[in-house]
Structure formats: C-alpha cells, structure tokens
Amino acid sequence: MFAKTLFSAGLLGLALSASQPAFAGTRLVGYSDLDLTTKQGEAQLNARLRHAAKDICGLNKADLPTSEWEAARDCFARSMADARRAKAEVKATALAAKNSKTDLAVR
C-alpha cells in the first residue's frame, strides 16, 4: 500500500492511500487565505482538496486506462474521506480561535 499526503501551511496533513504505485505522490493544499468558519471558505477548501486528490489518484488524466479506473476511483474515495477527517479538525480549531477572539497563527 502506498501512502500519499496533502499538507497545507504546516497545519493540515491529510493521509491519502492508494493501491497502485502509479498514484504515489504528495500535494500541498494551502488554506491560510481562507476563513474556514464560513461556508464559502469551507467550499473553497473542499474544491482544492478534490482537485489535489483527483491529481494524485490520476482521475484528471484523459487517457486513464479502463483497467486503472476502479483503483483511481477507490484512491479518490479514500483520499477524500481522510481529507474530510483532517479538515474537520482544522475547522474546529478555526472555530475555537474565532469564538475565543484569539488569532490563529498559520505558518
């Protein structure tokens, strides 16, 4: 099993797994410019995560062989499930910072 990871601004680490080496890779997904306490900010992060997962899993290739399609789809589903879990933690931190009137430092 090959692991892939999405990282963002040193805070968001999303473990992505795939069953084939052709899908191995790492992508950086930035979100420091987004307000994750708003629906718009969350939607923008979701779009970035989907794009990165599709890229890593090979779903953005026009010439993806049919024999690899199912593995790529499974990779994408697992990647997005992992991304949603990690995003929930980051969003909770952003909400806590907003509610406590504390700035959230992003590097």
C-alpha positions as CSV (number, residue, x, y, z in Angstrom):
1,M,0.0,0.0,0.0
2,F,1.4,3.4,-0.9
3,A,0.7,6.4,1.2
4,K,0.1,9.9,-0.1
5,T,-0.2,13.1,1.9
6,L,-1.7,16.5,1.4
7,F,-0.1,19.2,3.5
8,S,-1.2,22.8,3.9
9,A,0.6,25.7,5.6
10,G,2.1,23.2,8.0
11,L,-1.2,22.6,9.7
12,L,-3.3,20.3,7.6
13,G,-1.9,16.9,7.0
14,L,-4.2,14.5,5.1
15,A,-3.1,10.9,4.6
16,L,-4.1,9.6,1.2
17,S,-3.6,5.9,0.3
18,A,-3.7,4.2,-3.0
19,S,-3.4,0.6,-4.1
20,Q,-1.1,1.2,-7.0
21,P,2.4,2.9,-7.3
22,A,1.2,4.9,-10.3
23,F,-0.8,7.0,-7.8
24,A,2.0,7.8,-5.4
25,G,2.6,11.5,-4.8
26,T,2.3,14.4,-2.5
27,R,0.4,17.7,-3.0
28,L,0.4,20.9,-1.0
29,V,-3.0,22.3,-0.3
30,G,-2.9,25.8,1.0
31,Y,-5.8,27.3,3.1
32,S,-4.2,30.1,5.1
33,D,-6.0,32.6,2.8
34,L,-9.4,31.0,3.6
35,D,-11.8,31.7,6.5
36,L,-12.8,28.1,7.4
37,T,-15.5,29.4,9.7
38,T,-17.6,30.4,6.7
39,K,-19.4,28.2,4.2
40,Q,-17.5,30.0,1.3
41,G,-14.1,29.3,2.9
42,E,-15.0,25.7,3.5
43,A,-16.3,25.2,0.0
44,Q,-13.1,26.7,-1.5
45,L,-11.0,24.3,0.6
46,N,-13.2,21.4,-0.4
47,A,-12.6,22.3,-4.1
48,R,-8.9,22.5,-3.5
49,L,-8.8,19.1,-1.8
50,R,-10.9,17.5,-4.5
51,H,-8.6,18.8,-7.2
52,A,-5.5,17.6,-5.3
53,A,-7.0,14.1,-4.7
54,K,-8.0,13.8,-8.4
55,D,-4.5,14.8,-9.4
56,I,-2.8,12.4,-7.0
57,C,-5.1,9.5,-7.9
58,G,-4.9,10.0,-11.6
59,L,-8.6,10.9,-12.2
60,N,-7.6,14.1,-14.2
61,K,-5.9,12.1,-16.9
62,A,-7.9,12.0,-20.1
63,D,-6.1,8.8,-21.2
64,L,-6.6,6.8,-17.9
65,P,-6.9,3.1,-18.9
66,T,-10.1,1.5,-18.0
67,S,-8.1,-1.1,-16.1
68,E,-6.9,1.6,-13.7
69,W,-10.2,3.5,-13.4
70,E,-11.6,1.5,-10.4
71,A,-8.3,1.8,-8.5
72,A,-8.2,5.5,-9.2
73,R,-11.8,5.9,-8.0
74,D,-11.1,3.9,-4.8
75,C,-8.0,6.0,-4.2
76,F,-10.0,9.2,-4.6
77,A,-12.8,8.0,-2.2
78,R,-10.2,7.1,0.5
79,S,-8.3,10.3,-0.1
80,M,-11.4,12.4,0.3
81,A,-12.5,10.5,3.4
82,D,-9.1,11.2,5.0
83,A,-9.3,14.8,3.9
84,R,-12.7,15.3,5.5
85,R,-11.5,14.0,8.8
86,A,-8.4,16.2,8.8
87,K,-10.4,19.2,7.6
88,A,-12.9,18.8,10.5
89,E,-10.0,19.1,13.0
90,V,-8.7,22.2,11.3
91,K,-12.1,23.7,11.1
92,A,-12.8,23.0,14.8
93,T,-9.5,24.8,15.7
94,A,-10.5,27.8,13.5
95,L,-13.9,28.0,15.1
96,A,-12.4,27.8,18.6
97,A,-10.0,30.6,17.8
98,K,-12.8,32.7,16.4
99,N,-15.1,32.1,19.4
100,S,-12.3,32.9,21.9
101,K,-11.3,36.0,20.0
102,T,-7.8,34.6,19.6
103,D,-5.8,34.8,16.4
104,L,-4.9,31.5,14.8
105,A,-1.3,31.6,13.7
106,V,-0.6,29.9,10.4
107,R,2.9,29.3,9.1
